[in-house]
Amino acid sequence: NNDVVAYLRTLAVPHIAITNGADPIQFYTNALAGTIPVPVVAVVDTLGAGDIFHGAFCHYILSADFTTALQKAATIASSTCTSFGTRQWLLSSIPE
C-alpha cells in the first residue's frame, strides 16, 4: 500500500482511500492520514459490497467531506453483507 500511495501522491492525487474488506479503510489527503473503522456485521455474503461502497461514496461525496463520505459508504456497504445476493439488502431499511 505504501508504494501505491507514494505513486498516487507523485501524480498529485489529493484524496486516496484503500479498502481491505472488514479491516479499516486507510485514507490520505493533503492534510490528513488515518483509518476509518468498518462497521462490524454478521456477514452472510460479500458479493457486490465493493461496488455498493463505490456507488455510495459517489453519492455521499456530493454533500459531505471525504472522510465522512468514506464512513457513510462503509456503513452502507457493510449492511449489504448481511443478506444473500446483491439486492436483497434493499428490502430492509438503509442505514443513515
Secondary structure, DSSP 8 states (H G I E B T S, - for coil): -HHHHHHHHHTT-SEEEEEETTEEEEEEESS-EEEE-------S--TTHHHHHHHHHHHHTTTS-HHHHHHHHHHHHHHHTTSSSSSGGGGS----
